[in-house]
């Protein structure tokens, strides 16, 4: 008997030793290739980089994972408890692995015949997400347990929980509780309620299945479970539990996340600059804080003005066709789509189905609504507008300023519509402060969603007559004056290399004979400009352009004096800053500063100036460009009612049109043209196609600025010119030649009350 008991005891000991050795073997088998975890003490997950406007509004976010770091102290106390209730209620008691939770999960899964509950602790979940692969195997589970146990001895419980709450994926591209609070409820994490916290805490198990944006009932059921567990653990009171269950939940995204909405082209320009300077990893994961010069008032006004100019230009070329044509059996399917008619009141376009076309106009339907497009709004279609069964864009008709008080029997708001069409022509808009180069607005096309190509900074286009002020500024420095008379007459030029004959013409045709430089610039006469460039030498024109910041190739041929060389819109705006800025051109600046995630300064922008011309020449040119507005091709800008200077530009066959205009405090440039160069149509000139966008934009932003006039620098002497004794062509407006005599022989024009001098006397003084 004793012998049998001894043998039995020996077998038990051997079994225990074998099991122990087996466990040791399993341990070493699983632990042989464990990853390191000490880098978790310097937890640096991918964090959103935020791009701000100059006044602290969010322009957009750049990220690989939408995550904003938040500490436990920034969270309400019930938020971590909600996650612990849902995922690991004994978190502060176990040592990384909870055997009881594993056993409970095992029993429950056996009862239900499948995986219904997991036993992993929060520490294990963190190890799985950050250190291990997602494979499902025994070896990985053992590794997970070993690493969790080790991690609990390396980090505090609060540190582990903080990392978990910032790392966890919570659906809808939101990583961490701060991003989730912004995404689902439009608040920061510290503003969450218990009810909202319970919704978020229910997400980790299955973010898509329990998303309140996808399945509210499933999310609500999960919320009830979380709140019940919090009550069981005495982490909330019965009153708090009941109030949270009754709380009405409103789901909305935070308004300060407008990425790729207003200012999309501006944001893209900043993004490209950041990538070039810091690389992808830093930009998308580094949590940068980037302050730009963007002003949303300017940006929205510029986008609206450019879109209208492009649409108007497109309509001047007539109706180009419908979006789609539906047979009658498809009408019901189209009209079954949910359409919010309130969008019309915010200026949006919506798709509508033409159900009837008559001489009176078009009847259209969208969703459950019916609208009418009066024939008076269809003249631009030239009788070739849409027919019944065609799908079109519509928008709300503008209010009739001549209309009397509303007729109670009149159609309801939204029924009076206009027909729209997406333009095929493109364009760009830039507005900056010429004093320091800060770019306030940048628009690169009609729709960023459809084309990310930024025509303000990436498109090289001929600028036409918008180049002429560069030529005239060089001429002023060569001894010419605004009163210098040059012939506007036929010009024939033979290229000395190719021997090709060039016979340029004026845009409007014809010739006006002798003209002063001032009148020639105001009327944008090509032949005068060519003669000026030929007289002073094309190399001096090129040097002046380079001094003003033009960075594209300028071949040494006379046609560049008429803008035959290609430039970027923003670069031409840079050149024009020389005029209001006292002769110094300033480089445009998008990014003002960049900070790292801990607030360390990485970059700070300062204005970059370069002297392009003397202050006197700059002022003289400004005055000449004011004449372009007062009595030349930019007369529509007079509607703004402030001292404004500027220049139109139109290339051959109306392929590209421009306008650059400025006050002492704001310079704005507009460009319109097709991406694949082609004519925009007769009459589509800078003054008719580009200038209206400038005017609309400036009318929107000028109320934010006081009226400021251009200030003459020292060395400018005022005098008027008596045009009677000047050799002007019969019928010219002689009053347009009143001007200023510069101390160095420069002449400009603006003050009609200055002392009178005859043309003969003036010429003697100057020469």
Secondary structure, DSSP 8 states (H G I E B T S, - for coil): -HHHHHHHHHHHHHHHHHHHHHHHHHHHHHHTT----GGGGG----B-EEEE-TTS-EEEEE-SSEE----GGGS-HHHHHHHHHHH-TTTTTSSS--HHHHHHHHHHHHHHTS-------HHHHHHHHHHS-S---HHHHHHHHHHHHHHHTTS-HHHHHHHHHHH-B-STTEESHHHHHHHHHSS-GGG--HHHHHHHHTSTT-TTTT-TTT-HHHHHHHHHHHHHHHHHTTSS-HHHHHHHHH--------TT--TTSTTHHHHHHHHHHHHHHH-HHHHHHB--EEEE---HHHHHHHHHHHHHHHHHHHHHT-----SEE--HHHHHHHHTS---GGGGGGT--EEEEEEEEETTEEEEEETTEEEEEEGGG-GGGTT----TTEEEEEEE----TT--S--TTS--TTSEEEEE---S-EEEEEEE-TTT-BEEEEE-SS-TTT----TTTT--EE-GGGGHHHHHHHHHHTT--TT-EEEES---EE-TTT--EE----TT-S--EEEEHHHHHHTT-HHHHHHHHHHH-HHHHHHHHHHTT--S---SSGGGGGT-SEE-HHHHHHHHHHHHTTTEEE--BSEEEEE-TTS-EEEE----EEE-S-HHHHHHHHHHHHHHHHHSTTGGGGGG-S--EEEEEE-GGG-EEEEEEE-SS-EEEEEEE-SS-----TT--IIIIIHHHHHHHHHHHGGGS--------TTEEEEEEEGGGS---TT--GGGG-EEEETTS-EE---TTS-EEEHHHHHHHH-
